[in-house]
Amino acid sequence: MKIFLDTNILLDLLLDRKNSYEASIILNSIDLGLFEGYISDITLVNVDYIAEKQKKEDEIKEFLILLLETMEICTPDTNLIYEALNLENKDFEDNIQYLLAKNVDAIV
């Protein structure tokens, strides 16, 4: 099963927020090969930007490396960006994430 992970689920885990236990189960399942994990390249940047206010740089870097080693990274091409610009939803980033996640089985 292909699972697309939202930025917030990763931040839950990294920042040890309320839902961090559930997030750790999902990431462990991906690490064990029970699921295929997908994230967007934008997610990596957003995790770094948001977490830098609460975590040390080396902790964030270690987490990002873990993601690179366990996840498939989805990157938008020019056509997808044009498509995102033309969606009715005005949140451009959400549009890109949505379009990147269209071919997976679940979005978490």
N, CA, C and O atoms as a GROMACS GRO file, in nm:
protein
  432
    1MET      N    1   0.085  -0.118   0.000
    1MET     CA    2   0.000   0.000   0.000
    1MET      C    3   0.090   0.124   0.000
    1MET      O    4   0.187   0.132   0.075
    2LYS      N    5   0.056   0.220  -0.084
    2LYS     CA    6   0.129   0.346  -0.094
    2LYS      C    7   0.062   0.450  -0.004
    2LYS      O    8  -0.058   0.473  -0.013
    3ILE      N    9   0.143   0.513   0.083
    3ILE     CA   10   0.092   0.613   0.176
    3ILE      C   11   0.167   0.744   0.156
    3ILE      O   12   0.290   0.747   0.159
    4PHE      N   13   0.093   0.851   0.134
    4PHE     CA   14   0.151   0.985   0.122
    4PHE      C   15   0.140   1.054   0.257
    4PHE      O   16   0.030   1.069   0.310
    5LEU      N   17   0.252   1.095   0.313
    5LEU     CA   18   0.253   1.157   0.445
    5LEU      C   19   0.253   1.308   0.435
    5LEU      O   20   0.333   1.368   0.363
    6ASP      N   21   0.164   1.368   0.509
    6ASP     CA   22   0.152   1.512   0.519
    6ASP      C   23   0.262   1.566   0.611
    6ASP      O   24   0.311   1.494   0.698
    7THR      N   25   0.299   1.690   0.593
    7THR     CA   26   0.400   1.754   0.676
    7THR      C   27   0.368   1.743   0.824
    7THR      O   28   0.457   1.719   0.906
    8ASN      N   29   0.242   1.761   0.860
    8ASN     CA   30   0.205   1.764   1.002
    8ASN      C   31   0.231   1.632   1.073
    8ASN      O   32   0.268   1.633   1.191
    9ILE      N   33   0.214   1.520   1.006
    9ILE     CA   34   0.238   1.391   1.072
    9ILE      C   35   0.386   1.375   1.103
    9ILE      O   36   0.423   1.317   1.205
   10LEU      N   37   0.471   1.427   1.015
   10LEU     CA   38   0.615   1.420   1.039
   10LEU      C   39   0.657   1.516   1.150
   10LEU      O   40   0.743   1.484   1.231
   11LEU      N   41   0.594   1.632   1.153
   11LEU     CA   42   0.622   1.727   1.261
   11LEU      C   43   0.575   1.673   1.395
   11LEU      O   44   0.639   1.696   1.498
   12ASP      N   45   0.462   1.601   1.395
   12ASP     CA   46   0.416   1.538   1.519
   12ASP      C   47   0.525   1.450   1.578
   12ASP      O   48   0.551   1.453   1.698
   13LEU      N   49   0.588   1.373   1.493
   13LEU     CA   50   0.692   1.281   1.539
   13LEU      C   51   0.818   1.356   1.581
   13LEU      O   52   0.870   1.334   1.691
   14LEU      N   53   0.867   1.442   1.496
   14LEU     CA   54   0.992   1.513   1.524
   14LEU      C   55   0.981   1.601   1.648
   14LEU      O   56   1.074   1.608   1.728
   15LEU      N   57   0.868   1.668   1.663
   15LEU     CA   58   0.851   1.763   1.773
   15LEU      C   59   0.782   1.699   1.894
   15LEU      O   60   0.751   1.768   1.991
   16ASP      N   61   0.760   1.568   1.887
   16ASP     CA   62   0.698   1.493   1.997
   16ASP      C   63   0.566   1.557   2.039
   16ASP      O   64   0.541   1.581   2.158
   17ARG      N   65   0.483   1.583   1.940
   17ARG     CA   66   0.353   1.642   1.967
   17ARG      C   67   0.251   1.536   2.003
   17ARG      O   68   0.284   1.417   2.013
   18LYS      N   69   0.130   1.578   2.023
   18LYS     CA   70   0.022   1.493   2.075
   18LYS      C   71   0.007   1.361   1.999
   18LYS      O   72  -0.012   1.256   2.061
   19ASN      N   73   0.015   1.363   1.869
   19ASN     CA   74  -0.007   1.243   1.788
   19ASN      C   75   0.123   1.172   1.750
   19ASN      O   76   0.126   1.097   1.652
   20SER      N   77   0.229   1.194   1.825
   20SER     CA   78   0.358   1.137   1.787
   20SER      C   79   0.361   0.985   1.791
   20SER      O   80   0.432   0.923   1.713
   21TYR      N   81   0.284   0.924   1.881
   21TYR     CA   82   0.282   0.777   1.888
   21TYR      C   83   0.227   0.718   1.759
   21TYR      O   84   0.284   0.624   1.704
   22GLU      N   85   0.116   0.772   1.712
   22GLU     CA   86   0.056   0.723   1.588
   22GLU      C   87   0.151   0.745   1.470
   22GLU      O   88   0.164   0.659   1.382
   23ALA      N   89   0.216   0.860   1.470
   23ALA     CA   90   0.312   0.890   1.363
   23ALA      C   91   0.428   0.791   1.365
   23ALA      O   92   0.474   0.748   1.259
   24SER      N   93   0.474   0.754   1.483
   24SER     CA   94   0.586   0.660   1.492
   24SER      C   95   0.546   0.521   1.442
   24SER      O   96   0.627   0.452   1.381
   25ILE      N   97   0.422   0.481   1.468
   25ILE     CA   98   0.374   0.351   1.418
   25ILE      C   99   0.374   0.350   1.265
   25ILE      O  100   0.416   0.253   1.203
   26ILE      N  101   0.328   0.459   1.206
   26ILE     CA  102   0.324   0.468   1.060
   26ILE      C  103   0.465   0.464   1.002
   26ILE      O  104   0.492   0.389   0.909
   27LEU      N  105   0.556   0.545   1.058
   27LEU     CA  106   0.693   0.547   1.007
   27LEU      C  107   0.763   0.413   1.028
   27LEU      O  108   0.837   0.369   0.940
   28ASN      N  109   0.741   0.348   1.140
   28ASN     CA  110   0.801   0.216   1.164
   28ASN      C  111   0.747   0.114   1.064
   28ASN      O  112   0.822   0.028   1.017
   29SER      N  113   0.619   0.122   1.033
   29SER     CA  114   0.559   0.031   0.935
   29SER      C  115   0.620   0.050   0.797
   29SER      O  116   0.641  -0.046   0.723
   30ILE      N  117   0.649   0.174   0.763
   30ILE     CA  118   0.714   0.203   0.635
   30ILE      C  119   0.857   0.149   0.638
   30ILE      O  120   0.903   0.088   0.542
   31ASP      N  121   0.927   0.173   0.749
   31ASP     CA  122   1.064   0.126   0.764
   31ASP      C  123   1.073  -0.026   0.754
   31ASP      O  124   1.171  -0.080   0.701
   32LEU      N  125   0.972  -0.095   0.805
   32LEU     CA  126   0.968  -0.242   0.799
   32LEU      C  127   0.924  -0.296   0.663
   32LEU      O  128   0.927  -0.417   0.640
   33GLY      N  129   0.884  -0.206   0.574
   33GLY     CA  130   0.841  -0.247   0.441
   33GLY      C  131   0.696  -0.289   0.431
   33GLY      O  132   0.654  -0.345   0.330
   34LEU      N  133   0.618  -0.261   0.536
   34LEU     CA  134   0.476  -0.295   0.532
   34LEU      C  135   0.397  -0.201   0.442
   34LEU      O  136   0.294  -0.239   0.386
   35PHE      N  137   0.446  -0.079   0.429
   35PHE     CA  138   0.386   0.022   0.341
   35PHE      C  139   0.497   0.091   0.264
   35PHE      O  140   0.613   0.088   0.305
   36GLU      N  141   0.460   0.152   0.152
   36GLU     CA  142   0.552   0.238   0.079
   36GLU      C  143   0.521   0.382   0.119
   36GLU      O  144   0.406   0.426   0.106
   37GLY      N  145   0.620   0.454   0.167
   37GLY     CA  146   0.599   0.591   0.212
   37GLY      C  147   0.639   0.692   0.106
   37GLY      O  148   0.743   0.679   0.041
   38TYR      N  149   0.556   0.794   0.090
   38TYR     CA  150   0.580   0.900  -0.006
   38TYR      C  151   0.564   1.035   0.063
   38TYR      O  152   0.473   1.055   0.143
   39ILE      N  153   0.654   1.127   0.031
   39ILE     CA  154   0.642   1.266   0.075
   39ILE      C  155   0.682   1.354  -0.042
   39ILE      O  156   0.747   1.309  -0.136
   40SER      N  157   0.644   1.480  -0.035
   40SER     CA  158   0.686   1.572  -0.140
   40SER      C  159   0.817   1.639  -0.100
   40SER      O  160   0.852   1.644   0.018
   41ASP      N  161   0.886   1.690  -0.198
   41ASP     CA  162   1.008   1.764  -0.169
   41ASP      C  163   0.978   1.889  -0.086
   41ASP      O  164   1.060   1.932  -0.006
   42ILE      N  165   0.860   1.945  -0.104
   42ILE     CA  166   0.817   2.062  -0.026
   42ILE      C  167   0.809   2.026   0.122
   42ILE      O  168   0.839   2.109   0.208
   43THR      N  169   0.768   1.905   0.151
   43THR     CA  170   0.755   1.860   0.290
   43THR      C  171   0.889   1.867   0.362
   43THR      O  172   0.895   1.909   0.478
   44LEU      N  173   0.996   1.827   0.296
   44LEU     CA  174   1.129   1.833   0.358
   44LEU      C  175   1.164   1.976   0.397
   44LEU      O  176   1.214   2.000   0.507
   45VAL      N  177   1.138   2.068   0.308
   45VAL     CA  178   1.168   2.209   0.335
   45VAL      C  179   1.081   2.262   0.449
   45VAL      O  180   1.129   2.332   0.537
   46ASN      N  181   0.952   2.228   0.446
   46ASN     CA  182   0.860   2.276   0.550
   46ASN      C  183   0.894   2.219   0.687
   46ASN      O  184   0.888   2.290   0.787
   47VAL      N  185   0.930   2.091   0.693
   47VAL     CA  186   0.969   2.030   0.821
   47VAL      C  187   1.090   2.104   0.878
   47VAL      O  188   1.092   2.138   0.996
   48ASP      N  189   1.189   2.129   0.795
   48ASP     CA  190   1.308   2.201   0.841
   48ASP      C  191   1.272   2.340   0.891
   48ASP      O  192   1.315   2.380   0.999
   49TYR      N  193   1.195   2.413   0.814
   49TYR     CA  194   1.160   2.550   0.848
   49TYR      C  195   1.082   2.559   0.979
   49TYR      O  196   1.112   2.643   1.064
   50ILE      N  197   0.984   2.474   0.995
   50ILE     CA  198   0.899   2.479   1.115
   50ILE      C  199   0.973   2.427   1.238
   50ILE      O  200   0.961   2.483   1.346
   51ALA      N  201   1.049   2.320   1.220
   51ALA     CA  202   1.116   2.257   1.335
   51ALA      C  203   1.234   2.337   1.388
   51ALA      O  204   1.271   2.323   1.504
   52GLU      N  205   1.293   2.422   1.305
   52GLU     CA  206   1.413   2.495   1.348
   52GLU      C  207   1.387   2.587   1.467
   52GLU      O  208   1.481   2.628   1.535
   53LYS      N  209   1.263   2.619   1.491
   53LYS     CA  210   1.229   2.704   1.606
   53LYS      C  211   1.228   2.626   1.736
   53LYS      O  212   1.233   2.685   1.844
   54GLN      N  213   1.222   2.491   1.727
   54GLN     CA  214   1.207   2.409   1.847
   54GLN      C  215   1.312   2.300   1.863
   54GLN      O  216   1.326   2.244   1.972
   55LYS      N  217   1.384   2.269   1.759
   55LYS     CA  218   1.482   2.160   1.764
   55LYS      C  219   1.619   2.208   1.721
   55LYS      O  220   1.633   2.309   1.651
   56LYS      N  221   1.721   2.135   1.764
   56LYS     CA  222   1.857   2.165   1.724
   56LYS      C  223   1.877   2.122   1.578
   56LYS      O  224   1.813   2.029   1.529
   57GLU      N  225   1.966   2.193   1.512
   57GLU     CA  226   1.992   2.169   1.371
   57GLU      C  227   2.032   2.024   1.343
   57GLU      O  228   1.987   1.966   1.244
   58ASP      N  229   2.116   1.965   1.429
   58ASP     CA  230   2.161   1.828   1.404
   58ASP      C  231   2.047   1.727   1.419
   58ASP      O  232   2.047   1.625   1.351
   59GLU      N  233   1.951   1.753   1.507
   59GLU     CA  234   1.836   1.665   1.522
   59GLU      C  235   1.747   1.670   1.398
   59GLU      O  236   1.697   1.567   1.351
   60ILE      N  237   1.729   1.789   1.346
   60ILE     CA  238   1.648   1.805   1.226
   60ILE      C  239   1.716   1.736   1.108
   60ILE      O  240   1.652   1.665   1.031
   61LYS      N  241   1.846   1.759   1.095
   61LYS     CA  242   1.920   1.698   0.984
   61LYS      C  243   1.912   1.546   0.991
   61LYS      O  244   1.892   1.481   0.888
   62GLU      N  245   1.927   1.489   1.108
   62GLU     CA  246   1.918   1.344   1.125
   62GLU      C  247   1.780   1.293   1.084
   62GLU      O  248   1.768   1.188   1.020
   63PHE      N  249   1.676   1.366   1.121
   63PHE     CA  250   1.539   1.328   1.085
   63PHE      C  251   1.518   1.336   0.934
   63PHE      O  252   1.457   1.246   0.875
   64LEU      N  253   1.568   1.441   0.872
   64LEU     CA  254   1.555   1.456   0.727
   64LEU      C  255   1.629   1.344   0.653
   64LEU      O  256   1.580   1.294   0.552
   65ILE      N  257   1.745   1.306   0.703
   65ILE     CA  258   1.820   1.196   0.642
   65ILE      C  259   1.741   1.066   0.654
   65ILE      O  260   1.736   0.987   0.560
   66LEU      N  261   1.679   1.044   0.769
   66LEU     CA  262   1.594   0.926   0.788
   66LEU      C  263   1.482   0.924   0.684
   66LEU      O  264   1.452   0.820   0.625
   67LEU      N  265   1.420   1.039   0.662
   67LEU     CA  266   1.313   1.047   0.563
   67LEU      C  267   1.366   1.015   0.423
   67LEU      O  268   1.302   0.943   0.347
   68LEU      N  269   1.483   1.070   0.390
   68LEU     CA  270   1.541   1.044   0.258
   68LEU      C  271   1.573   0.896   0.239
   68LEU      O  272   1.566   0.845   0.127
   69GLU      N  273   1.607   0.828   0.347
   69GLU     CA  274   1.643   0.686   0.338
   69GLU      C  275   1.522   0.593   0.336
   69GLU      O  276   1.533   0.479   0.292
   70THR      N  277   1.407   0.641   0.383
   70THR     CA  278   1.291   0.552   0.394
   70THR      C  279   1.174   0.589   0.304
   70THR      O  280   1.085   0.506   0.282
   71MET      N  281   1.172   0.708   0.251
   71MET     CA  282   1.058   0.756   0.173
   71MET      C  283   1.094   0.775   0.026
   71MET      O  284   1.210   0.797  -0.010
   72GLU      N  285   0.993   0.766  -0.056
   72GLU     CA  286   1.005   0.809  -0.195
   72GLU      C  287   0.973   0.958  -0.196
   72GLU      O  288   0.873   1.001  -0.138
   73ILE      N  289   1.056   1.037  -0.261
   73ILE     CA  290   1.036   1.182  -0.266
   73ILE      C  291   0.967   1.216  -0.398
   73ILE      O  292   1.019   1.186  -0.505
   74CYS      N  293   0.852   1.280  -0.388
   74CYS     CA  294   0.774   1.321  -0.505
   74CYS      C  295   0.807   1.467  -0.537
   74CYS      O  296   0.807   1.553  -0.449
   75THR      N  297   0.835   1.492  -0.663
   75THR     CA  298   0.872   1.626  -0.707
   75THR      C  299   0.779   1.668  -0.820
   75THR      O  300   0.760   1.593  -0.916
   76PRO      N  301   0.722   1.787  -0.811
   76PRO     CA  302   0.632   1.831  -0.918
   76PRO      C  303   0.709   1.868  -1.044
   76PRO      O  304   0.818   1.924  -1.038
   77ASP      N  305   0.650   1.836  -1.158
   77ASP     CA  306   0.706   1.883  -1.284
   77ASP      C  307   0.631   2.009  -1.327
   77ASP      O  308   0.537   2.052  -1.260
   78THR      N  309   0.672   2.066  -1.436
   78THR     CA  310   0.612   2.192  -1.482
   78THR      C  311   0.462   2.178  -1.507
   78THR      O  312   0.385   2.267  -1.471
   79ASN      N  313   0.420   2.068  -1.567
   79ASN     CA  314   0.278   2.048  -1.595
   79ASN      C  315   0.196   2.042  -1.467
   79ASN      O  316   0.086   2.098  -1.461
   80LEU      N  317   0.248   1.973  -1.366
   80LEU     CA  318   0.176   1.964  -1.239
   80LEU      C  319   0.164   2.102  -1.174
   80LEU      O  320   0.060   2.134  -1.114
   81ILE      N  321   0.267   2.182  -1.185
   81ILE     CA  322   0.262   2.317  -1.127
   81ILE      C  323   0.157   2.402  -1.197
   81ILE      O  324   0.081   2.474  -1.132
   82TYR      N  325   0.152   2.393  -1.330
   82TYR     CA  326   0.046   2.464  -1.403
   82TYR      C  327  -0.092   2.417  -1.358
   82TYR      O  328  -0.183   2.497  -1.337
   83GLU      N  329  -0.106   2.286  -1.344
   83GLU     CA  330  -0.235   2.230  -1.300
   83GLU      C  331  -0.271   2.282  -1.160
   83GLU      O  332  -0.387   2.315  -1.135
   84ALA      N  333  -0.173   2.288  -1.071
   84ALA     CA  334  -0.197   2.338  -0.935
   84ALA      C  335  -0.240   2.484  -0.936
   84ALA      O  336  -0.325   2.524  -0.856
   85LEU      N  337  -0.184   2.561  -1.026
   85LEU     CA  338  -0.221   2.702  -1.036
   85LEU      C  339  -0.366   2.720  -1.083
   85LEU      O  340  -0.430   2.820  -1.052
   86ASN      N  341  -0.416   2.622  -1.156
   86ASN     CA  342  -0.551   2.634  -1.212
   86ASN      C  343  -0.660   2.568  -1.129
   86ASN      O  344  -0.777   2.574  -1.166
   87LEU      N  345  -0.625   2.506  -1.018
   87LEU     CA  346  -0.727   2.448  -0.931
   87LEU      C  347  -0.802   2.559  -0.859
   87LEU      O  348  -0.749   2.668  -0.837
   88GLU      N  349  -0.926   2.532  -0.823
   88GLU     CA  350  -1.009   2.633  -0.757
   88GLU      C  351  -0.958   2.668  -0.618
   88GLU      O  352  -0.970   2.783  -0.575
   89ASN      N  353  -0.903   2.571  -0.548
   89ASN     CA  354  -0.847   2.599  -0.415
   89ASN      C  355  -0.734   2.700  -0.431
   89ASN      O  356  -0.646   2.682  -0.516
   90LYS      N  357  -0.734   2.804  -0.353
   90LYS     CA  358  -0.637   2.911  -0.368
   90LYS      C  359  -0.504   2.884  -0.298
   90LYS      O  360  -0.410   2.962  -0.314
   91ASP      N  361  -0.495   2.776  -0.220
   91ASP     CA  362  -0.370   2.745  -0.150
   91ASP      C  363  -0.280   2.665  -0.245
   91ASP      O  364  -0.297   2.544  -0.263
   92PHE      N  365  -0.186   2.734  -0.305
   92PHE     CA  366  -0.099   2.677  -0.407
   92PHE      C  367  -0.022   2.555  -0.355
   92PHE      O  368  -0.014   2.453  -0.423
   93GLU      N  369   0.035   2.566  -0.236
   93GLU     CA  370   0.110   2.455  -0.180
   93GLU      C  371   0.021   2.332  -0.159
   93GLU      O  372   0.060   2.220  -0.193
   94ASP      N  373  -0.098   2.354  -0.104
   94ASP     CA  374  -0.192   2.243  -0.085
   94ASP      C  375  -0.228   2.178  -0.219
   94ASP      O  376  -0.241   2.056  -0.228
   95ASN      N  377  -0.244   2.260  -0.321
   95ASN     CA  378  -0.275   2.207  -0.454
   95ASN      C  379  -0.164   2.116  -0.505
   95ASN      O  380  -0.191   2.010  -0.560
   96ILE      N  381  -0.040   2.158  -0.487
   96ILE     CA  382   0.072   2.075  -0.531
   96ILE      C  383   0.075   1.944  -0.452
   96ILE      O  384   0.090   1.837  -0.511
   97GLN      N  385   0.061   1.953  -0.321
   97GLN     CA  386   0.061   1.832  -0.238
   97GLN      C  387  -0.052   1.738  -0.282
   97GLN      O  388  -0.031   1.617  -0.296
   98TYR      N  389  -0.169   1.793  -0.304
   98TYR     CA  390  -0.285   1.714  -0.347
   98TYR      C  391  -0.256   1.641  -0.478
   98TYR      O  392  -0.282   1.521  -0.490
   99LEU      N  393  -0.204   1.713  -0.575
   99LEU     CA  394  -0.178   1.652  -0.705
   99LEU      C  395  -0.068   1.547  -0.698
   99LEU      O  396  -0.075   1.445  -0.766
  100LEU      N  397   0.033   1.571  -0.616
  100LEU     CA  398   0.139   1.471  -0.599
  100LEU      C  399   0.087   1.344  -0.534
  100LEU      O  400   0.136   1.234  -0.562
  101ALA      N  401  -0.013   1.358  -0.449
  101ALA     CA  402  -0.065   1.244  -0.373
  101ALA      C  403  -0.176   1.168  -0.446
  101ALA      O  404  -0.226   1.069  -0.394
  102LYS      N  405  -0.214   1.212  -0.563
  102LYS     CA  406  -0.328   1.151  -0.633
  102LYS      C  407  -0.310   1.003  -0.664
  102LYS      O  408  -0.408   0.930  -0.673
  103ASN      N  409  -0.188   0.956  -0.678
  103ASN     CA  410  -0.166   0.818  -0.721
  103ASN      C  411  -0.129   0.723  -0.607
  103ASN      O  412  -0.079   0.614  -0.632
  104VAL      N  413  -0.154   0.763  -0.485
  104VAL     CA  414  -0.127   0.675  -0.371
  104VAL      C  415  -0.259   0.618  -0.319
  104VAL      O  416  -0.367   0.661  -0.359
  105ASP      N  417  -0.249   0.521  -0.229
  105ASP     CA  418  -0.368   0.456  -0.175
  105ASP      C  419  -0.427   0.529  -0.055
  105ASP      O  420  -0.547   0.520  -0.030
  106ALA      N  421  -0.343   0.602   0.018
  106ALA     CA  422  -0.390   0.672   0.138
  106ALA      C  423  -0.305   0.795   0.163
  106ALA      O  424  -0.186   0.798   0.131
  107ILE      N  425  -0.368   0.896   0.221
  107ILE     CA  426  -0.298   1.019   0.261
  107ILE      C  427  -0.310   1.030   0.412
  107ILE      O  428  -0.421   1.027   0.467
  108VAL      N  429  -0.196   1.042   0.478
  108VAL     CA  430  -0.196   1.052   0.625
  108VAL      C  431  -0.131   1.183   0.664
  108VAL      O  432  -0.119   1.213   0.783
   0.00000   0.00000   0.00000
